Amino acid sequence: MILDDWKLVARAPGRRSKVYAPWSLYHLTTDRSETIDLVKAEPRRAAAMAKQWNEWSTSVHARQRSEP
């Protein structure tokens, strides 16, 4: 999910697992190549974006995320 200059992303599970990879957070203005994961430096932002993603995925009946 992208919100302003921030991107929150996680690899979806494969066929044999229901567990997603942990979230990663990138600041696209300063890190266009998405090489610096800021999820630990920006935990509140990551949590707020994850909450928005979960609400959206529920509203569209998408596959629900299982945390690692």
Sequence and secondary structure as in RCSB ss.txt:
>XXXX:A:sequence
MILDDWKLVARAPGRRSKVYAPWSLYHLTTDRSETIDLVKAEPRRAAAMAKQWNEWSTSVHARQRSEP
>XXXX:A:secstr
 EETTEEEE     TT  B    EEEETTT TT  S  TTT HHHHHHHHHHHHHHHHHTT    B  
